[in-house]
Structures are given as structure tokens and as C-alpha cells.
């Protein structure tokens, strides 16, 4: 068994989606000859809002060992910005927090002490010094400043490392849409550092080909695409057999929305369907959307006057989200039209659930390709296209003919997390060449 160090800011018990990617690696890599050692921060608070991520943890380090991996949890004590945010929330001292955040973003590339979790780097050095047999490291971003750790570790210990991108750093096509023009200045500042830090990696991995190509164009590093995938154990037959579909014809959109996602196309078609078939038993669910007050308000405005036909809820436990996906008749995804490499991880859960998927609008890129390859859904680009789809699927529902997708098919299983870990293991093996 080869020992492998995995550095990931997000890892269970963190309940954010980002934690699941590296968790699947830690669980399955043993089957491919690797003994993972995970290095992360402590997550003592369940994340219900953005503020919860800034709450300090207990001050001591924690260590846990399981059958498949071991984990070092370093304490997170936060900085002055975190203390201001946790004390006053979103509404007070906004300008001060922005100034502090900007200072942190600009200074951390120059000085490690401005990285609020720099103890992760010091612990990585301790681990590598105590066990010289560890020759390979995988670092998953974001936060992307962790890639600086890879650069420094490679320089000091001569390790080979892989930079894993769950999102884009300075090559993102959507940051200025979702984060504003100010973020463009951040990207310009960070670009030379991304080139420098990631330029020392042996490979990059990312969640889509378009995203990986953009990263390669500035780092000159070869890449492998590793989809987030779905966890097969979430959709075991014994679990599915205990659940029944909702009585009403239920369409569910899971998670958050961004400004660049045009959900208005679906909402307009949904309202037209209800007006055309006022006696239909149809309902639209947005579990977790109320977490983002701006986007939940946007949806409520789009569906104004149809309040009895939809609901937006706060974040719910992941097991409840999965049950909602299994019990729904349709799962809705809104792709970033015009952006071909933006792949939300929930699309894989949708595939694993076996529930029919509607993508509206499609992106004419990676999302559309995934839907075509998995054979698990349909794509619509216009209001009329969505309306025709709803009419077709609702007719099947009324006749008792609406069926689930075959999740045992290779078209589906290729998107499982275990299949993606096999690809990572082959890439790790190639570092020996």
C-alpha cells in the first residue's frame, strides 16, 4: 500500500457538497493500492449559513482513523474578519469586512500568516518529515491558496503533487457574473500566482474538459477530468424500495441558484402549464433555496401569484435531499447557457437517483453531453420546449406510465464516484513512471 497525503479544506463532518469529493477518494482509494492520509480543518459546527463557516473550532487538533483512511483535523481559530462576521452578521460592518477580505486575498499569496488556515501547511510538513515514504500529494481547491502549499511542499520535500480543481480559480467565465466586476481585479492579481503555484504540479484534475483546458492554457500542466459523480450507497435498492413517489406530480430543483442561471424559462412554462391545466396535481419544490435570500426572492417574484404551486425551504439534511430526489417525478437542472464547462455536482446525484431529469435551458456543452451519455433525461432551450416536456411527462404520470431510469446501466454507473476514483488511482500510478 502506498501512502498518499490528501489536503482538502472541506471534508466530513463538514456537510457542504464540496466535502464529498475528497471523502469518496478517501473511502475507495484503498481498493486501488493507496492508504490515504487526509489533512483538513476541524468542522465542529453544522453549516446552515455562510456565517457558520467562520465560527472558530475547538483549539486542539483531532485525529481519527477508519478502515479505509486516517484524518488529521487541524483547529480553525479564524481571524479578525471572521470575528466581526460571526458577531454582527451580514447587515453590520459590511465595508469593514470587505476591506479585511480584500486584504487577506491580496496578502496571502505573499505571506502565509495571512492564510487563516496556514496550520494545515505546517501540519503537512510535520507529516512528511515524520514519514519520508509519502511521495505523492493531492490538494483539492478551493480555497485555491492551498495550491501554494503544494508548491512549497514540492520545493522542500520533492514530492509529486496533483492540483485538483472543483471550480476555476482565475480562468472562471462566471465569476464576474456571480461575484461582480471587483472579482475581475482579484483574478488579475492572482493569475501569476496560479501559474507559479500550479506550475509545480505533476498534473491537474478538474470536473469538466472545458474548465481543465482553460487551466492548462495558463499552467501548461497536463490534466485528467474527474467528475464529482454520485455515491452509489446513497441509492441502494433497500432504501429505494421503502420510498414512494409523491402523490402530486412533483418537480424538484435542489440547491442554490446563481444570476447566470436563467430559471425564468422554466418558470414561465410552469405558469403556462398551470393556467392551461388548472386542475392538475402539480407541485414545484426548491429544498435549500431559502439559504440564499436573493435567489429565493428571485424565484418568488418569477412565480408570483402561483404560491400554492411551489415552496422554497431552508437547507435540509443531505439524507432528506436524497429522499426528495428519489420521491420526485422530475428533477430540474438549470445550466449556464453560453458557458460550456460549468457542472454542478447535483447533476450526478440526479443521475444516480434514477429520477427523470429535465435540463432547461441546456448549455450546449458539458451538461448536455452528460445528459446524453447517461440517457437519463431531456434538454429544453425554450419556454415552448419546456411546456411540451411537462405535458408529455404529466400525461405519463396520469396514466401510471412514468417510470424510473435503469441505474444499473453502464451509461449511469460510469458517473459513480467509485468509477471516478479508479481514474484518479490510474493517474496516481502514472506518477511512478
C-alpha positions in Angstrom: 0.0 0.0 0.0 1.3 3.4 -1.0 0.7 6.2 1.4 -1.0 9.3 -0.1 -1.5 12.7 1.5 -4.8 14.4 0.6 -5.1 18.1 1.6 -8.7 19.3 1.4 -10.2 22.2 3.4 -13.6 20.6 3.1 -14.1 17.1 4.5 -16.8 15.4 6.6 -18.2 16.1 9.1 -18.5 19.3 7.1 -21.9 19.0 5.5 -21.2 21.1 2.4 -21.2 19.3 -1.0 -17.5 20.2 -1.5 -16.6 17.7 1.3 -18.0 14.7 -0.6 -15.4 14.7 -3.5 -12.4 14.0 -1.3 -14.4 11.8 1.0 -15.1 9.4 -1.8 -11.3 9.3 -2.6 -10.5 8.5 1.0 -13.1 5.7 1.0 -12.2 4.0 -2.2 -8.5 4.5 -2.9 -7.6 1.6 -0.6 -9.1 -0.7 -3.2 -6.5 0.5 -5.7 -3.4 0.2 -3.5 -3.4 3.5 -1.7 -3.6 4.3 2.0 -5.0 7.9 2.2 -4.0 10.3 5.0 -6.4 13.3 4.9 -5.4 16.7 6.2 -8.3 19.2 6.7 -9.6 21.7 9.2 -11.9 21.0 12.1 -15.7 21.3 11.4 -17.3 21.5 14.8 -20.4 23.4 13.6 -23.0 22.2 11.2 -23.2 24.6 8.3 -26.6 26.2 8.0 -25.4 29.6 6.7 -22.2 31.2 5.3 -21.6 32.7 8.8 -21.2 29.2 10.2 -18.1 28.5 8.2 -16.3 31.3 10.1 -17.1 30.1 13.6 -13.8 29.0 15.4 -13.4 25.4 16.3 -12.0 23.9 19.4 -8.3 24.8 19.8 -6.9 21.2 19.8 -6.1 19.0 16.9 -8.2 15.9 16.3 -7.3 12.6 14.7 -9.5 9.8 13.5 -8.7 6.5 11.8 -11.1 4.3 9.9 -10.8 1.1 8.0 -10.0 3.0 4.7 -8.2 6.2 5.7 -7.0 8.4 8.5 -7.8 12.1 9.1 -6.0 14.9 10.8 -8.3 17.8 11.7 -6.4 21.0 12.4 -8.1 23.7 14.6 -9.6 26.7 12.9 -9.3 29.8 15.0 -10.3 32.3 12.4 -9.1 35.9 12.0 -10.4 39.4 12.8 -12.8 39.4 9.8 -14.3 36.1 10.9 -14.9 37.5 14.4 -16.6 40.6 13.0 -18.8 38.5 10.8 -19.8 35.9 13.4 -20.6 38.7 15.9 -22.5 41.1 13.6 -23.7 39.0 10.7 -24.4 40.2 7.2 -26.0 43.5 7.9 -23.4 45.4 10.0 -19.8 46.4 9.3 -20.1 45.3 5.7 -17.5 47.8 4.4 -15.0 46.7 7.2 -15.5 43.1 6.3 -14.9 43.8 2.6 -11.7 45.7 3.3 -10.5 42.8 5.6 -11.4 40.2 3.0 -9.6 42.1 0.2 -6.5 42.5 2.3 -6.5 38.8 3.1 -7.0 37.8 -0.6 -4.1 40.0 -1.8 -1.6 39.4 1.0 -1.9 35.6 1.4 0.0 34.9 -1.8 2.9 36.8 -0.3 2.8 35.9 3.4 1.5 32.6 4.8 0.5 34.3 8.1 -2.4 35.9 6.3 -3.9 32.5 5.4 -6.3 31.8 8.3 -5.7 28.1 8.0 -2.0 28.1 7.4 -1.7 25.5 10.2 -2.7 23.0 7.6 0.6 23.6 5.8 2.6 23.3 8.9 0.9 20.0 9.7 1.6 18.7 6.2 5.3 19.5 6.7 5.2 17.6 10.0 3.6 14.6 8.4 6.0 14.5 5.5 9.0 14.9 7.8 7.9 12.0 10.1 7.1 9.7 7.1 9.5 10.0 4.2 7.7 7.2 2.4 4.9 9.6 1.4 5.9 10.7 -2.1 2.5 11.8 -3.5 0.1 14.5 -2.5 -3.3 15.6 -3.9 -4.6 19.0 -3.0 -8.2 19.9 -3.7 -9.3 23.5 -4.2 -10.9 25.7 -3.3 -9.7 27.5 -1.3 -7.1 27.8 -4.1 -4.4 29.3 -1.9 -3.9 25.6 -0.8 -2.1 25.2 -4.1 0.6 27.4 -2.6 1.1 24.6 -0.1 1.7 22.2 -2.9 4.4 24.5 -4.4 6.1 24.8 -1.1 5.9 21.1 -0.2 7.3 20.1 -3.7 10.2 22.6 -3.2 11.1 21.3 0.3 10.3 17.6 0.1 10.5 16.8 -3.6 7.0 15.3 -3.6 4.9 14.9 -6.7 1.5 16.5 -6.4 -1.8 16.9 -8.2 -3.8 20.2 -8.2 -7.5 19.3 -8.1 -9.9 22.0 -9.2 -13.5 21.7 -8.1 -14.1 25.1 -9.8 -12.0 27.5 -11.7 -9.6 29.9 -10.0 -8.6 32.8 -12.3 -10.0 31.3 -15.5 -13.7 31.3 -14.4 -16.1 32.5 -17.1 -18.8 33.0 -14.5 -17.2 34.8 -11.6 -17.9 38.3 -12.9 -21.5 37.3 -13.4 -22.0 35.7 -10.0 -19.5 37.8 -7.9 -19.3 41.2 -9.7 -16.6 43.2 -11.5 -14.5 43.6 -8.4 -13.6 39.9 -8.6 -12.0 40.6 -12.0 -9.4 42.6 -10.2 -8.8 39.7 -7.8 -8.3 37.3 -10.8 -5.8 39.6 -12.5 -3.8 39.8 -9.2 -4.0 36.0 -8.6 -3.2 34.9 -12.2 0.6 34.9 -11.9 0.4 33.1 -8.6 -1.8 30.4 -10.1 0.8 29.9 -12.8 3.6 29.8 -10.3 1.9 27.5 -7.7 0.2 25.1 -10.0 3.2 25.1 -12.4 5.0 22.9 -9.9 2.2 20.2 -10.0 2.7 17.0 -12.0 -1.0 17.1 -13.1 -4.2 19.0 -12.7 -7.6 17.4 -12.3 -10.9 19.1 -12.8 -14.6 18.5 -13.1 -15.0 19.2 -16.8 -13.0 19.3 -20.0 -13.6 23.0 -20.9 -12.6 24.1 -17.4 -9.5 21.9 -17.5 -8.5 23.2 -20.9 -8.6 26.8 -19.6 -6.4 25.9 -16.6 -4.0 24.1 -18.8 -3.7 27.1 -21.1 -2.1 29.2 -18.3 -0.3 26.5 -16.2 0.9 24.2 -19.1 0.1 21.2 -16.9 -1.5 18.0 -18.3 -4.9 17.2 -17.0 -7.4 14.4 -16.3 -11.1 15.0 -15.9 -12.6 13.6 -12.7 -16.3 14.1 -12.4 -17.7 14.6 -9.0 -20.0 11.6 -9.6 -22.7 10.2 -7.3 -22.3 7.9 -4.3 -23.8 4.5 -5.1 -24.5 3.7 -1.5 -26.9 6.7 -1.3 -29.2 4.9 -3.8 -29.2 1.3 -2.5 -32.2 -0.8 -3.5 -33.3 -1.4 0.0 -33.6 2.3 0.6 -35.4 3.0 -2.7 -37.9 0.2 -2.1 -39.1 1.9 1.1 -39.9 5.2 -0.6 -43.0 6.0 -2.6 -43.3 8.8 -5.1 -45.0 12.0 -4.1 -48.8 11.8 -4.6 -48.7 15.0 -6.6 -46.7 15.3 -9.8 -43.6 16.8 -8.2 -40.7 18.7 -9.8 -37.7 19.4 -7.7 -34.8 21.8 -8.0 -32.1 21.0 -5.4 -29.7 23.6 -4.0 -28.8 27.1 -4.8 -29.1 29.3 -7.9 -26.9 32.0 -9.5 -27.7 35.0 -11.5 -26.3 33.4 -14.6 -28.8 30.6 -14.5 -31.9 31.5 -16.4 -34.6 29.7 -14.4 -37.2 32.1 -15.9 -37.5 29.9 -19.0 -38.8 27.1 -16.8 -40.9 29.3 -14.5 -42.7 30.9 -17.5 -43.5 27.4 -18.9 -44.6 26.2 -15.5 -47.1 29.0 -15.0 -48.4 28.5 -18.5 -48.9 24.8 -17.8 -50.9 25.6 -14.6 -53.0 28.1 -16.5 -53.7 25.6 -19.2 -54.4 22.8 -16.8 -55.8 24.4 -13.7 -56.9 21.1 -12.1 -53.6 19.4 -12.5 -51.9 18.0 -9.4 -48.5 19.5 -9.9 -46.0 21.0 -7.4 -42.5 22.5 -7.6 -40.0 22.1 -4.7 -36.9 24.1 -4.0 -35.2 22.5 -1.0 -32.4 24.6 0.3 -33.0 27.6 -1.9 -34.1 29.8 1.0 -30.4 29.6 2.2 -29.8 32.3 -0.5 -32.3 35.1 0.2 -31.5 36.9 -3.0 -32.2 33.9 -5.2 -35.2 32.7 -3.3 -36.7 36.2 -3.7 -35.9 36.0 -7.5 -37.8 32.7 -7.8 -40.7 34.0 -5.7 -41.0 37.0 -8.0 -40.9 34.9 -11.1 -43.7 32.7 -9.7 -45.8 35.5 -8.1 -49.4 34.5 -8.0 -48.7 30.8 -8.0 -47.6 30.5 -4.4 -49.8 27.4 -3.8 -47.8 25.5 -6.5 -44.3 25.8 -5.1 -42.2 26.1 -2.0 -38.7 27.2 -1.1 -37.2 25.8 2.1 -34.1 26.3 4.2 -31.2 23.8 3.9 -32.2 20.3 4.9 -30.0 17.3 5.8 -28.4 15.5 2.9 -30.3 12.2 3.5 -33.6 14.2 3.2 -32.4 15.8 0.0 -31.6 12.4 -1.5 -35.0 11.1 -0.4 -36.6 14.1 -2.0 -34.8 13.3 -5.3 -36.0 9.7 -5.1 -39.6 10.6 -4.4 -39.8 13.3 -7.1 -41.2 12.6 -10.6 -38.9 15.2 -12.3 -35.6 16.7 -11.2 -34.9 20.1 -12.7 -31.4 21.5 -13.5 -30.7 24.9 -14.9 -27.5 25.0 -16.9 -25.4 28.1 -17.5 -26.5 28.8 -21.1 -23.5 30.0 -23.1 -21.0 28.6 -20.6 -19.9 25.1 -21.6 -17.9 23.9 -18.6 -20.0 24.7 -15.5 -21.1 21.4 -14.0 -22.9 21.4 -10.7 -22.3 18.3 -8.6 -26.0 17.7 -8.0 -26.4 16.6 -11.7 -24.7 13.4 -10.7 -27.0 12.8 -7.8 -29.8 13.3 -10.1 -28.4 10.6 -12.4 -27.8 8.2 -9.5 -31.4 8.6 -8.2 -32.9 7.2 -11.4 -35.4 10.0 -11.5 -36.1 11.6 -14.9 -34.1 14.8 -15.4 -35.0 18.0 -17.2 -32.3 20.5 -18.1 -33.8 23.8 -19.0 -32.0 25.6 -20.5 -29.2 23.4 -21.7 -25.6 24.7 -22.1 -24.8 23.1 -25.5 -21.7 21.9 -23.7 -20.7 19.6 -20.8 -24.1 19.4 -19.1 -25.8 18.4 -22.4 -23.1 15.8 -23.0 -23.5 14.3 -19.6 -27.3 14.0 -20.1 -26.8 12.4 -23.5 -24.2 10.0 -22.2 -26.2 8.9 -19.2 -29.5 8.7 -21.1 -31.3 9.9 -18.0 -33.1 13.0 -19.2 -34.2 15.6 -21.7 -33.0 19.1 -22.6 -35.1 22.1 -23.5 -33.9 25.5 -24.5 -37.2 27.5 -24.8 -40.4 28.0 -22.9 -42.3 26.1 -25.5 -39.9 23.2 -25.3 -40.3 23.0 -21.5 -44.1 23.2 -21.8 -44.2 20.3 -24.3 -42.0 18.3 -22.0 -44.3 19.0 -19.0 -47.3 18.0 -20.9 -45.7 14.7 -22.1 -44.5 13.7 -18.6 -47.7 14.7 -16.8 -49.7 12.6 -19.3 -47.5 9.6 -18.4 -47.9 10.4 -14.7 -51.7 10.4 -15.0 -51.7 7.1 -16.9 -49.4 5.5 -14.3 -46.7 5.0 -17.0 -44.0 7.3 -15.7 -41.0 5.0 -15.0 -37.6 5.4 -13.4 -34.3 5.2 -15.3 -32.2 1.9 -15.1 -29.4 2.8 -12.7 -27.6 -0.5 -13.2 -26.8 0.5 -16.8 -23.2 1.3 -17.7 -24.5 4.6 -19.1 -25.3 5.5 -15.5 -22.6 3.7 -13.5 -19.8 5.5 -15.4 -20.7 8.6 -13.4 -20.4 6.9 -9.9 -17.8 8.3 -7.6 -16.1 4.9 -7.4 -15.6 4.9 -11.2 -14.1 8.4 -10.9 -11.7 7.2 -8.1 -10.5 4.4 -10.4 -9.4 7.1 -12.8 -7.7 9.0 -10.0 -5.8 5.8 -9.0 -4.6 5.3 -12.5 -3.3 8.9 -12.6 -1.5 8.4 -9.3 0.1 5.2 -10.6 1.4 7.1 -13.6 3.4 9.4 -11.3 5.8 6.4 -10.7 6.7 6.4 -14.4 
